[in-house]
Amino acid sequence: MLRTLLVLTMLLVARPGFGQLDHEQEPINYSNEKPTDPVARLAARLEAGEIKLDWEPKHGYLTSLMQHLDIPASSQTLVFSKTSLQISRITPRTPRAIYFNDDVYLGWVQRGDVVEISAADPQLGGTFYTLTQHHDEPALIQRENARCLQCHGSTHTRRVPGHIVRSVFSDPGGQPIYRLGTHLTDDTSPFAERWGGWYVTGTHGKQRHMGNCVIADENVSEKLDVEAGANLADLSGHFNVKPYLTAHSDIVALMVLEHQAMMHNVLTAANHSGRITARDAIIMNKALERPEDFESESTARRYASAAESVVKALLFCESPPLTDVVKGSSTFQEEFSARGPLDSKGRSLRQVDLKTRVFKYPCSFLITSDSFQQLPVGVKTRVWQRLDEILSGTDTSEKFAHLSAEDRMTVREILADVCPETPFRTAAEKQSSEAK
């Protein structure tokens, strides 16, 4: 028996090739699998000639692409650090614009050769594309792997293909000063570490961030003048805003962006972990002549670990509280909140608070996304079990102490209405929902 277990362990570690990344192994097969995300579907329609993108001199194919993907202009955030594919065209005078919805992120630079595109594929994780910006070339979306995964498939993204929101110390030309360090930012980051190398519009009271600032002469000082970058309403003093779709880099859009980028990475890591766990369980059960659906303690622990990381991210477990009121500068907040879905009392997980925390109800809106819905059964079942324990008040452990009794009850009620698969509803309620 010991020999058998040793052989099996060697097989599981080595499959399918020594040194191969997990996401390139069975059953993920990242580079070889065909994506099913919204960008992949749009690319297929373009290639088939079913639709076409309209080009215009100022923005190329950008606005037409946004219309087809349902990405609002109000989502615009602006980054001036040289930290992306077209770094030669990015400076504090010509920042890169990011536009996004729940599943897709676009990067546009002035006079750029391409629109940079990434999406959250429910099974693969972050998928990356480029769209040519030249009018004399067909508007085709091409998938990118190798160039993008050098950064977007690393420790920065939990070792899965994913998305990055990064804060850096920047010089006047937009070049990051790496010796001063960088911060990967998400909703768990201290406010003071966010948005270095980004423009930020909106107010945030006495809180300070790294946005809107550069280090003028690193030989004289290594400190950002964060006071000069605080509570900025107008960017026209920094650069010409006319080439952009809006004049904003809304602070609320930035906070939503960094949350969902992190949440997508957590969901991808849980998806891949769950599918690899299921693969390994099949191998072990077959070799040990156990029933196909037998779940060992090891398998259960792996599923539970992946599920717990999802639960903590969904419930904003490590998010520091806001210490002053935040207010955006554009229509992003209203447009984002209006997307729903709403529960029977008109509440939505997209509604914001912006006084003590970003969202009014502490559960991520991405729980209704395809990326969550398509989690492996072994992981998703445990996510719902844990949410039931936490939101019912059975689990009152320290890491969930930020959830008040009212928070737990309200989130539970919203999930019961907006998530068809929630276990929180009674059998009669589920039957009524299915009938509709």
Stockholm file with secondary structure:
# STOCKHOLM 1.0

chainA/1-436         MLRTLLVLTMLLVARPGFGQLDHEQEPINYSNEKPTDPVARLAARLEAGEIKLDWEPKHGYLTSLMQHLDIPASSQTLVFSKTSLQISRITPRTPRAIYFNDDVYLGWVQRGDVVEISAADPQLGGTFYTLTQHHDEPALIQRENARCLQCHGSTHTRRVPGHIVRSVFSDPGGQPIYRLGTHLTDDTSPFAERWGGWYVTGTHGKQRHMGNCVIADENVSEKLDVEAGANLADLSGHFNVKPYLTAHSDIVALMVLEHQAMMHNVLTAANHSGRITARDAIIMNKALERPEDFESESTARRYASAAESVVKALLFCESPPLTDVVKGSSTFQEEFSARGPLDSKGRSLRQVDLKTRVFKYPCSFLITSDSFQQLPVGVKTRVWQRLDEILSGTDTSEKFAHLSAEDRMTVREILADVCPETPFRTAAEKQSSEAK
#=GR chainA/1-436 SS CHHHHHHHHHHHHHSSCTTCCGGGSTTTCTTTSCCCSHHHHHHHHHHHTSCCCCCBTTTBTHHHHHHHHTCCGGGCEEECSSCSTTGGGCBTTBCEEEEECSSEEEEECTTCSEEEEEEEETTTEEEEEEEECCTTSCCCEEEECHHHHHHHTSGGGTTSSCCCCEEECBCTTSCBCGGGCEEECSTTSCGGGSCTTEECBSBCTTCCCSTTCCCSCTTTCCCCCTTTTSSCCCCTTTSCCTTSSSSCCBHHHHHHHHHHHHHHHHHHHHHHHHHHHHHHHHHHHHHTTCCTTCCCHHHHHHHHHHHHHHHHHHTTTTCCCCSSCCBCSSSHHHHHHTTCCCCTTSCCTTCBCCSSSSBSSSSCGGGGSHHHHTSCHHHHHHHHHHHHHHHTTSCCCGGGTTSCHHHHHHHHHHHHHHCTTCTTSCHHHHHHHHHC
#=GC SS_cons         CHHHHHHHHHHHHHSSCTTCCGGGSTTTCTTTSCCCSHHHHHHHHHHHTSCCCCCBTTTBTHHHHHHHHTCCGGGCEEECSSCSTTGGGCBTTBCEEEEECSSEEEEECTTCSEEEEEEEETTTEEEEEEEECCTTSCCCEEEECHHHHHHHTSGGGTTSSCCCCEEECBCTTSCBCGGGCEEECSTTSCGGGSCTTEECBSBCTTCCCSTTCCCSCTTTCCCCCTTTTSSCCCCTTTSCCTTSSSSCCBHHHHHHHHHHHHHHHHHHHHHHHHHHHHHHHHHHHHHTTCCTTCCCHHHHHHHHHHHHHHHHHHTTTTCCCCSSCCBCSSSHHHHHHTTCCCCTTSCCTTCBCCSSSSBSSSSCGGGGSHHHHTSCHHHHHHHHHHHHHHHTTSCCCGGGTTSCHHHHHHHHHHHHHHCTTCTTSCHHHHHHHHHC
//
